[in-house]
Amino acid sequence: LRNRTGSQIMVMNVTNTLQQFTGISLAATKVSPRRLGSALMGYMTHPLETTSMIAEKSEFMRNRVTTSVIEVQSQIDDMLLNPSKYEKVRDFTRKHGYFMQTATQSVVDVITWQGAYDQATSKGATEKDAVRAADSAVRQTQGTFAAEDISAFETGSAFQRAFTMFYSYFNMQANLLGTEFARSMRERGFSGSPRMFYVYVTGFMIPAVLSEALVQAMSGQIDDDDDDDGYLDNILAIFFGGQARTMFGMIPGLGPVATYGMNLMNDKRYDDRISTSPVFSTLEAMGRTVFQYPYQALATETAINTKMMVKDVLTTLGMVTGYPLGWIGRPAGYLVDVNEGKTEPTGPVDFTRGLISGRHSP
């Protein structure tokens, strides 16, 4: 359930893919922005050469970036040669359903590593120490799923881990911020407040605000001024709302309750619920597919929400078969709304955005 739910949500999730780039701001807590900028320019100029050089120097990065790419390519070739093998395709989607996120995250990893490596060597570190410093910067600012890096809260039985889906990023971010704040206080006391403010801006504020802005932009909400009072309230909602959601995401167990309380203050009824885990949201979709829609079609005159039904049916098929079919519900549901006249795209850009996100603008 946990693996298949993840693939239904994350496969072809463009919004989450773009959010991976906010990791560069997190990297700035360990690496100077100047070094990151230089590493970015170097990667943009020679991407393959830079990645190959890093893989040669660091076993950690070789396993993190290069090995996964080779494995993906080999499995794709195998499926093309044996297209009838259902199990191979299903296993591939289970292992590599996050391929879009992996691709963008690899770019951030390479830039972070190169910036940290250059920073260490400029301070006189040996080759071995510079590689270790760069590996550490990637691990601490971008996260890792290595067994030794998983927190105790995320371990346990399969049932327990169903409640901690997507928590690793927030856990890594909380640990990073806590470590940097504690180090500033230990080394400089209250005189280290400028450093602490810098860590807050680069390690918390910028990633949170940019992530929220991306969500709003992809849902068509960012430039919505339906009450004709200007865009200040939208800006404030993105600035404070994004940080609040990120902060709540760092709180294990109580985070969803806090998010629910914040959602009650907006005018969106669809988010007025406590989401303990995406697994249970998926089970609800399966329940509606098996029980609610047939009942509504046969025994009642209640109108069926066609868009929701399409998304729920595809999610159910994806959960049963193991294929990541849930993402198809986003463009399919949007096309249903357009066909039924519930939304009218303002142009090609808005129509494309709606197909990608599955949500229509106001």
FENWO-V809967 format. One record per residue. N is the residue number from 1. RES is the residue in one letter. NEAR is the number of other C-alpha atoms within 12 Angstrom. D_LAST is the distance of its C-alpha to the last C-alpha in whole Angstrom. Layout:
N	RES	NEAR	D_LAST
N	RES	NEAR	D_LAST
//
This chain:
1	L	29	34
2	R	28	33
3	N	32	34
4	R	37	32
5	T	39	29
6	G	37	29
7	S	39	29
8	Q	41	26
9	I	37	24
10	M	33	25
11	V	34	26
12	M	32	24
13	N	33	21
14	V	32	20
15	T	31	19
16	N	32	22
17	T	30	24
18	L	29	23
19	Q	31	23
20	Q	34	27
21	F	33	27
22	T	36	27
23	G	44	30
24	I	42	32
25	S	37	31
26	L	47	33
27	A	47	36
28	A	40	36
29	T	40	38
30	K	39	41
31	V	35	41
32	S	29	41
33	P	23	38
34	R	20	40
35	R	28	42
36	L	34	38
37	G	25	38
38	S	23	41
39	A	34	40
40	L	28	37
41	M	19	39
42	G	24	41
43	Y	28	39
44	M	18	37
45	T	13	41
46	H	16	42
47	P	21	40
48	L	18	43
49	E	15	46
50	T	28	44
51	T	33	43
52	S	21	46
53	M	23	48
54	I	36	46
55	A	26	47
56	E	17	51
57	K	24	51
58	S	30	49
59	E	20	49
60	F	27	46
61	M	37	44
62	R	24	46
63	N	21	45
64	R	32	41
65	V	33	40
66	T	28	43
67	T	18	44
68	S	21	41
69	V	22	40
70	I	16	43
71	E	19	43
72	V	26	40
73	Q	17	41
74	S	16	44
75	Q	25	42
76	I	21	40
77	D	16	44
78	D	20	45
79	M	21	42
80	L	15	42
81	L	13	46
82	N	14	46
83	P	15	42
84	S	12	44
85	K	15	44
86	Y	17	41
87	E	18	42
88	K	24	42
89	V	27	38
90	R	28	37
91	D	24	39
92	F	29	38
93	T	32	34
94	R	29	35
95	K	24	37
96	H	32	35
97	G	32	31
98	Y	31	30
99	F	28	31
100	M	24	28
101	Q	27	28
102	T	32	32
103	A	26	32
104	T	26	30
105	Q	30	32
106	S	39	35
107	V	37	34
108	V	42	34
109	D	48	37
110	V	48	39
111	I	47	38
112	T	51	38
113	W	50	42
114	Q	46	43
115	G	41	42
116	A	44	44
117	Y	39	47
118	D	32	47
119	Q	32	47
120	A	28	50
121	T	21	52
122	S	16	52
123	K	14	53
124	G	13	56
125	A	18	55
126	T	16	57
127	E	19	55
128	K	17	55
129	D	22	54
130	A	27	51
131	V	32	50
132	R	25	50
133	A	30	48
134	A	39	45
135	D	38	45
136	S	30	45
137	A	40	42
138	V	41	40
139	R	35	40
140	Q	38	40
141	T	45	36
142	Q	45	35
143	G	36	36
144	T	29	38
145	F	20	39
146	A	13	43
147	A	11	44
148	E	12	46
149	D	21	43
150	I	23	41
151	S	24	41
152	A	16	43
153	F	21	40
154	E	28	38
155	T	21	42
156	G	14	43
157	S	13	43
158	A	15	40
159	F	16	39
160	Q	18	39
161	R	25	37
162	A	27	34
163	F	29	33
164	T	37	33
165	M	34	31
166	F	28	29
167	Y	33	31
168	S	31	33
169	Y	34	31
170	F	33	31
171	N	34	34
172	M	32	35
173	Q	38	33
174	A	31	35
175	N	27	38
176	L	33	38
177	L	34	37
178	G	22	39
179	T	22	42
180	E	32	41
181	F	27	41
182	A	20	44
183	R	19	46
184	S	24	45
185	M	19	47
186	R	15	50
187	E	15	51
188	R	16	50
189	G	15	49
190	F	16	47
191	S	13	48
192	G	19	45
193	S	20	42
194	P	16	41
195	R	26	41
196	M	28	39
197	F	21	37
198	Y	25	37
199	V	35	36
200	Y	30	33
201	V	24	31
202	T	32	32
203	G	42	32
204	F	42	29
205	M	31	27
206	I	31	26
207	P	38	26
208	A	38	24
209	V	33	21
210	L	36	21
211	S	32	20
212	E	34	18
213	A	33	16
214	L	29	16
215	V	29	15
216	Q	29	12
217	A	31	12
218	M	32	12
219	S	29	9
220	G	29	7
221	Q	29	7
222	I	27	10
223	D	24	10
224	D	21	7
225	D	17	9
226	D	14	8
227	D	12	11
228	D	11	13
229	D	10	16
230	G	14	15
231	Y	17	15
232	L	16	17
233	D	20	16
234	N	27	14
235	I	23	17
236	L	18	19
237	A	25	17
238	I	31	17
239	F	27	21
240	F	23	22
241	G	29	19
242	G	30	20
243	Q	29	24
244	A	29	24
245	R	31	23
246	T	34	25
247	M	31	28
248	F	26	27
249	G	33	27
250	M	32	31
251	I	26	32
252	P	27	33
253	G	22	33
254	L	19	32
255	G	27	29
256	P	30	26
257	V	23	27
258	A	26	27
259	T	30	23
260	Y	25	23
261	G	20	24
262	M	25	21
263	N	23	18
264	L	17	19
265	M	15	19
266	N	15	15
267	D	10	13
268	K	14	12
269	R	11	15
270	Y	13	15
271	D	19	16
272	D	19	19
273	R	19	22
274	I	22	25
275	S	27	25
276	T	27	28
277	S	30	28
278	P	29	26
279	V	31	29
280	F	22	29
281	S	27	25
282	T	35	26
283	L	26	29
284	E	24	27
285	A	31	25
286	M	30	28
287	G	20	29
288	R	26	27
289	T	29	28
290	V	20	31
291	F	19	31
292	Q	24	28
293	Y	26	27
294	P	19	31
295	Y	17	31
296	Q	19	28
297	A	18	29
298	L	13	33
299	A	12	33
300	T	12	31
301	E	11	28
302	T	14	25
303	A	17	22
304	I	19	22
305	N	21	18
306	T	26	19
307	K	29	16
308	M	32	18
309	M	33	21
310	V	32	21
311	K	34	20
312	D	36	23
313	V	35	26
314	L	33	25
315	T	40	25
316	T	34	28
317	L	28	30
318	G	34	30
319	M	32	31
320	V	21	34
321	T	24	35
322	G	31	34
323	Y	34	32
324	P	36	29
325	L	34	27
326	G	40	24
327	W	36	22
328	I	33	22
329	G	38	20
330	R	37	17
331	P	30	17
332	A	29	19
333	G	33	16
334	Y	36	13
335	L	32	16
336	V	27	16
337	D	29	13
338	V	25	13
339	N	15	16
340	E	14	16
341	G	12	13
342	K	19	10
343	T	23	8
344	E	21	10
345	P	24	10
346	T	16	10
347	G	12	14
348	P	11	16
349	V	16	15
350	D	27	11
351	F	26	13
352	T	24	15
353	R	30	13
354	G	36	11
355	L	32	15
356	I	32	16
357	S	35	14
358	G	37	13
359	R	35	9
360	H	35	7
361	S	32	4
362	P	22	0
//
